[in-house]
Amino acid sequence: MSLENFTVATFSEHVGERFRIHLDAPPPLQVELIEAAVLGGSTARAAAESGQRAPFSIVFRGPRDIPLSQRIYRLEHDAIGTFDLFLVPLGPDQHGLRYEAVFN
């Protein structure tokens, strides 16, 4: 599936599931999708009314001991497939490190 075809619905049904991030050296890093949310009230409404994709973000949580830098990573999920995604570190929470990807 192409990034252009992704919507918040693509990910919202997979919140709580594991994704694999392929790093420069194996094995892949396991992260959990913890959030999938539409962004911007009026922007989202305008996009929906014009038949365009509403902006949304997804947030992953990874282990605290393997911090990732901001860059494009290859991700893999059993149902969605393999795709490249630009991840931005958000920082730690009680359970690990969080990373966000924004779709406009």
PAROTOR-696450 format. One line per 3 residues: number of its first residue (from 1); their letters; for each residue x, y, z of N, C-alpha, C, O, CB. Coordinates in nm, 3 decimals. Glycine has a CB too. Layout:
N
NUM> a> X/Y/Z/X/Y/Z/X/Y/Z/X/Y/Z/X/Y/Z  ...
//
This chain:
104
1> msl> 0.085/-0.119/0.000/0.000/0.000/0.000/0.089/0.125/0.000/0.191/0.128/0.068/-0.096/0.000/0.123  0.051/0.224/-0.074/0.126/0.348/-0.087/0.089/0.445/0.025/-0.026/0.447/0.071/0.101/0.412/-0.224  0.185/0.526/0.068/0.159/0.625/0.174/0.043/0.717/0.138/-0.031/0.760/0.227/0.284/0.707/0.202
4> enf> 0.027/0.749/0.011/-0.080/0.838/-0.032/-0.218/0.780/-0.005/-0.315/0.853/0.008/-0.065/0.869/-0.180  -0.226/0.648/0.005/-0.354/0.582/0.030/-0.384/0.561/0.178/-0.494/0.522/0.214/-0.356/0.449/-0.039  -0.286/0.588/0.264/-0.308/0.570/0.407/-0.402/0.677/0.461/-0.393/0.794/0.424/-0.174/0.574/0.483
7> tva> -0.493/0.635/0.548/-0.581/0.727/0.621/-0.572/0.691/0.768/-0.508/0.592/0.805/-0.729/0.719/0.569  -0.636/0.770/0.852/-0.635/0.738/0.994/-0.699/0.601/1.017/-0.660/0.530/1.110/-0.710/0.846/1.076  -0.795/0.562/0.935/-0.859/0.431/0.948/-0.763/0.317/0.920/-0.776/0.209/0.977/-0.979/0.422/0.854
10> tfs> -0.664/0.340/0.832/-0.564/0.237/0.804/-0.496/0.192/0.932/-0.466/0.074/0.950/-0.459/0.290/0.704  -0.473/0.288/1.022/-0.398/0.260/1.143/-0.485/0.243/1.268/-0.448/0.169/1.358/-0.299/0.369/1.167  -0.600/0.310/1.274/-0.679/0.308/1.397/-0.723/0.167/1.436/-0.735/0.138/1.555/-0.801/0.395/1.382
13> ehv> -0.746/0.080/1.339/-0.785/-0.057/1.372/-0.668/-0.141/1.420/-0.686/-0.256/1.460/-0.849/-0.122/1.251  -0.546/-0.085/1.416/-0.427/-0.158/1.459/-0.362/-0.098/1.585/-0.251/-0.137/1.621/-0.326/-0.161/1.347  -0.430/-0.004/1.651/-0.378/0.051/1.777/-0.364/-0.064/1.876/-0.453/-0.147/1.890/-0.471/0.164/1.834
16> ger> -0.250/-0.067/1.944/-0.220/-0.175/2.038/-0.142/-0.290/1.977/-0.102/-0.382/2.048/-0.346/-0.227/2.096  -0.121/-0.285/1.846/-0.049/-0.392/1.777/0.097/-0.355/1.756/0.135/-0.238/1.766/-0.115/-0.423/1.643  0.178/-0.455/1.728/0.322/-0.439/1.707/0.355/-0.415/1.560/0.298/-0.476/1.470/0.397/-0.563/1.757
19> fri> 0.449/-0.324/1.539/0.509/-0.297/1.409/0.658/-0.324/1.424/0.712/-0.315/1.534/0.480/-0.150/1.360  0.723/-0.356/1.313/0.867/-0.379/1.314/0.935/-0.265/1.238/0.897/-0.232/1.126/0.903/-0.517/1.252  1.037/-0.206/1.301/1.118/-0.104/1.236/1.250/-0.169/1.198/1.322/-0.221/1.284/1.140/0.021/1.328
22> hld> 1.282/-0.165/1.069/1.407/-0.223/1.021/1.518/-0.120/1.035/1.515/-0.015/0.972/1.393/-0.271/0.873  1.614/-0.152/1.117/1.728/-0.065/1.142/1.844/-0.105/1.051/1.831/-0.196/0.969/1.771/-0.071/1.291  1.957/-0.038/1.066/2.073/-0.066/0.982/2.128/-0.207/1.004/2.188/-0.266/0.915/2.182/0.036/1.007
25> app> 2.107/-0.260/1.124/2.153/-0.396/1.155/2.035/-0.473/1.215/1.957/-0.417/1.291/2.275/-0.394/1.253  2.024/-0.602/1.181/1.914/-0.683/1.237/1.936/-0.704/1.387/2.048/-0.683/1.433/1.903/-0.821/1.164  1.838/-0.742/1.462/1.700/-0.770/1.421/1.618/-0.641/1.418/1.663/-0.538/1.467/1.636/-0.871/1.516
28> plq> 1.497/-0.645/1.360/1.410/-0.527/1.360/1.368/-0.491/1.503/1.361/-0.577/1.591/1.285/-0.550/1.272  1.340/-0.365/1.523/1.295/-0.314/1.652/1.142/-0.324/1.659/1.074/-0.277/1.569/1.341/-0.167/1.675  1.090/-0.384/1.763/0.946/-0.396/1.783/0.894/-0.269/1.851/0.946/-0.229/1.956/0.911/-0.524/1.867
31> vel> 0.792/-0.207/1.792/0.728/-0.091/1.852/0.577/-0.115/1.851/0.525/-0.193/1.772/0.764/0.040/1.775  0.508/-0.047/1.941/0.362/-0.060/1.952/0.296/0.067/1.902/0.337/0.177/1.939/0.320/-0.089/2.098  0.195/0.053/1.819/0.114/0.168/1.778/0.022/0.203/1.894/-0.061/0.121/1.933/0.032/0.137/1.647
34> iea> 0.037/0.324/1.950/-0.042/0.361/2.067/-0.148/0.467/2.039/-0.234/0.493/2.123/0.050/0.409/2.175  -0.143/0.528/1.921/-0.242/0.633/1.890/-0.251/0.655/1.740/-0.151/0.649/1.669/-0.205/0.765/1.961  -0.373/0.681/1.693/-0.400/0.722/1.556/-0.512/0.824/1.564/-0.624/0.791/1.604/-0.438/0.599/1.461
37> avl> -0.483/0.950/1.528/-0.580/1.057/1.549/-0.583/1.155/1.433/-0.480/1.188/1.376/-0.550/1.131/1.678  -0.703/1.202/1.400/-0.722/1.307/1.300/-0.674/1.438/1.359/-0.694/1.464/1.478/-0.871/1.317/1.255  -0.609/1.521/1.277/-0.556/1.651/1.322/-0.640/1.765/1.269/-0.695/1.756/1.159/-0.411/1.668/1.278
40> ggs> -0.651/1.872/1.345/-0.712/1.996/1.298/-0.858/1.989/1.266/-0.897/1.928/1.166/-0.641/2.041/1.181  -0.941/2.050/1.348/-1.086/2.046/1.330/-1.133/2.096/1.195/-1.190/2.018/1.118/-1.150/2.127/1.437  -1.112/2.222/1.163/-1.164/2.278/1.038/-1.088/2.224/0.918/-1.147/2.205/0.811/-1.157/2.431/1.041
43> tar> -0.960/2.199/0.932/-0.882/2.142/0.823/-0.932/2.003/0.788/-0.944/1.968/0.671/-0.733/2.138/0.859  -0.961/1.924/0.891/-1.011/1.788/0.868/-1.148/1.791/0.802/-1.175/1.712/0.712/-1.019/1.711/1.001  -1.236/1.883/0.846/-1.368/1.895/0.785/-1.358/1.937/0.638/-1.425/1.881/0.552/-1.455/1.996/0.862
46> aaa> -1.273/2.034/0.611/-1.256/2.082/0.473/-1.202/1.970/0.383/-1.246/1.953/0.270/-1.160/2.204/0.469  -1.107/1.893/0.435/-1.052/1.782/0.357/-1.160/1.678/0.328/-1.171/1.630/0.215/-0.934/1.717/0.431  -1.238/1.644/0.429/-1.343/1.544/0.411/-1.448/1.592/0.311/-1.495/1.514/0.228/-1.409/1.511/0.546
49> esg> -1.485/1.720/0.318/-1.586/1.775/0.228/-1.536/1.777/0.083/-1.616/1.765/-0.010/-1.625/1.915/0.272  -1.406/1.793/0.064/-1.352/1.799/-0.072/-1.309/1.661/-0.122/-1.257/1.648/-0.233/-1.234/1.895/-0.078  -1.331/1.558/-0.040/-1.295/1.423/-0.081/-1.148/1.390/-0.063/-1.101/1.287/-0.112/-1.333/1.402/-0.222
52> qra> -1.074/1.477/0.006/-0.933/1.453/0.029/-0.912/1.385/0.164/-1.003/1.378/0.248/-0.855/1.586/0.024  -0.793/1.335/0.183/-0.758/1.271/0.310/-0.743/1.378/0.418/-0.677/1.479/0.397/-0.628/1.188/0.297  -0.805/1.354/0.533/-0.789/1.444/0.647/-0.650/1.423/0.707/-0.604/1.310/0.716/-0.900/1.419/0.755
55> pfs> -0.583/1.531/0.748/-0.452/1.516/0.813/-0.467/1.433/0.941/-0.565/1.445/1.013/-0.391/1.655/0.845  -0.367/1.349/0.967/-0.370/1.268/1.088/-0.230/1.237/1.134/-0.133/1.255/1.060/-0.449/1.139/1.065  -0.220/1.189/1.257/-0.090/1.147/1.309/-0.103/1.010/1.373/-0.211/0.970/1.417/-0.036/1.250/1.410
58> ivf> 0.009/0.941/1.377/0.016/0.814/1.448/0.135/0.820/1.543/0.235/0.885/1.514/0.029/0.693/1.348  0.122/0.754/1.657/0.228/0.755/1.758/0.261/0.610/1.794/0.173/0.528/1.820/0.184/0.836/1.885  0.390/0.581/1.795/0.442/0.451/1.833/0.517/0.463/1.966/0.565/0.570/2.002/0.534/0.393/1.723
61> rgp> 0.525/0.351/2.037/0.608/0.345/2.157/0.708/0.232/2.139/0.672/0.119/2.106/0.522/0.324/2.285  0.835/0.266/2.162/0.942/0.168/2.154/1.013/0.155/2.287/0.978/0.225/2.383/1.042/0.205/2.045  1.111/0.067/2.294/1.184/0.048/2.419/1.266/0.171/2.456/1.314/0.245/2.370/1.274/-0.072/2.408
64> rdi> 1.281/0.190/2.585/1.355/0.305/2.638/1.505/0.295/2.610/1.573/0.397/2.601/1.331/0.317/2.787  1.556/0.173/2.597/1.701/0.154/2.585/1.753/0.159/2.441/1.874/0.147/2.419/1.739/0.023/2.646  1.664/0.179/2.342/1.707/0.190/2.202/1.644/0.315/2.141/1.544/0.305/2.070/1.668/0.062/2.119
67> pls> 1.702/0.433/2.168/1.645/0.556/2.112/1.669/0.566/1.962/1.776/0.530/1.912/1.703/0.679/2.183  1.570/0.615/1.891/1.580/0.635/1.747/1.593/0.784/1.718/1.533/0.866/1.787/1.458/0.574/1.672  1.669/0.819/1.616/1.679/0.959/1.574/1.569/0.990/1.473/1.504/0.900/1.420/1.820/0.988/1.514
70> qri> 1.550/1.117/1.449/1.450/1.163/1.352/1.501/1.130/1.212/1.605/1.180/1.169/1.422/1.316/1.366  1.426/1.046/1.140/1.463/1.011/1.002/1.358/0.917/0.943/1.260/0.884/1.009/1.604/0.944/0.998  1.380/0.876/0.820/1.291/0.781/0.753/1.333/0.640/0.791/1.451/0.605/0.786/1.293/0.800/0.598
73> yrl> 1.234/0.559/0.830/1.256/0.419/0.865/1.166/0.330/0.781/1.058/0.372/0.738/1.231/0.395/1.016  1.211/0.209/0.758/1.127/0.108/0.693/1.050/0.035/0.803/1.110/-0.025/0.892/1.212/0.008/0.607  0.916/0.041/0.796/0.830/-0.026/0.892/0.759/-0.142/0.825/0.741/-0.146/0.703/0.727/0.072/0.953
76> ehd> 0.720/-0.238/0.909/0.649/-0.355/0.858/0.541/-0.395/0.957/0.562/-0.393/1.079/0.748/-0.473/0.833  0.426/-0.431/0.904/0.313/-0.479/0.984/0.248/-0.592/0.906/0.237/-0.587/0.783/0.209/-0.363/1.015  0.204/-0.694/0.978/0.150/-0.813/0.911/0.031/-0.782/0.819/0.022/-0.840/0.711/0.107/-0.915/1.015
79> aig> -0.058/-0.693/0.860/-0.177/-0.662/0.780/-0.154/-0.548/0.681/-0.206/-0.552/0.569/-0.293/-0.628/0.871  -0.077/-0.447/0.719/-0.059/-0.328/0.635/0.052/-0.350/0.532/0.042/-0.300/0.420/-0.025/-0.206/0.722  0.156/-0.423/0.569/0.268/-0.446/0.478/0.391/-0.368/0.517/0.407/-0.329/0.633/0.228/-0.412/0.337
82> tfd> 0.478/-0.344/0.420/0.604/-0.273/0.442/0.596/-0.136/0.378/0.548/-0.122/0.265/0.725/-0.354/0.385  0.644/-0.034/0.450/0.639/0.103/0.399/0.746/0.185/0.470/0.790/0.150/0.579/0.498/0.166/0.421  0.787/0.296/0.406/0.884/0.388/0.464/0.809/0.504/0.527/0.713/0.556/0.471/0.984/0.439/0.356
85> lfl> 0.856/0.545/0.646/0.786/0.648/0.722/0.885/0.737/0.795/0.982/0.688/0.853/0.688/0.583/0.822  0.862/0.868/0.793/0.944/0.964/0.865/0.895/0.972/1.008/0.783/1.015/1.034/0.941/1.105/0.796  0.980/0.930/1.102/0.944/0.930/1.244/1.020/1.040/1.318/1.138/1.064/1.294/0.974/0.794/1.307
88> vpl> 0.948/1.105/1.410/1.003/1.212/1.492/0.993/1.169/1.638/0.884/1.136/1.685/0.929/1.347/1.467  1.105/1.171/1.712/1.098/1.136/1.853/1.017/1.240/1.931/1.036/1.360/1.913/1.239/1.125/1.913  0.926/1.192/2.016/0.847/1.280/2.103/0.900/1.281/2.245/0.874/1.374/2.320/0.701/1.237/2.103
91> gpd> 0.974/1.178/2.281/1.028/1.168/2.416/0.965/1.052/2.491/0.883/0.978/2.437/1.005/1.297/2.492  1.007/1.038/2.617/0.962/0.922/2.695/0.824/0.942/2.756/0.778/1.054/2.776/1.062/0.893/2.805  0.760/0.828/2.785/0.643/0.826/2.872/0.672/0.720/2.978/0.787/0.679/2.994/0.510/0.794/2.791
94> qhg> 0.573/0.677/3.051/0.595/0.582/3.160/0.646/0.446/3.112/0.705/0.372/3.190/0.467/0.563/3.237  0.622/0.412/2.984/0.650/0.277/2.937/0.759/0.267/2.831/0.798/0.156/2.794/0.526/0.219/2.883  0.809/0.378/2.781/0.912/0.373/2.677/0.930/0.505/2.607/0.896/0.610/2.661/0.879/0.266/2.575
97> lry> 0.984/0.501/2.485/1.004/0.621/2.404/0.898/0.629/2.296/0.864/0.528/2.234/1.145/0.623/2.342  0.846/0.750/2.273/0.738/0.769/2.175/0.791/0.835/2.049/0.883/0.917/2.053/0.625/0.853/2.235  0.730/0.797/1.935/0.767/0.849/1.803/0.639/0.880/1.725/0.542/0.805/1.731/0.856/0.747/1.725
100> eav> 0.641/0.991/1.651/0.522/1.033/1.578/0.552/1.045/1.428/0.661/1.084/1.387/0.470/1.167/1.632  0.450/1.011/1.349/0.451/1.035/1.205/0.324/1.113/1.174/0.215/1.079/1.221/0.458/0.900/1.123  0.337/1.220/1.093/0.224/1.305/1.057/0.197/1.291/0.908/0.290/1.294/0.827/0.251/1.454/1.094
103> fn> 0.070/1.275/0.872/0.026/1.264/0.734/-0.059/1.387/0.703/-0.158/1.413/0.772/-0.053/1.132/0.709  -0.023/1.462/0.599/-0.100/1.580/0.559/-0.186/1.550/0.440/-0.258/1.637/0.392/-0.008/1.697/0.527
//
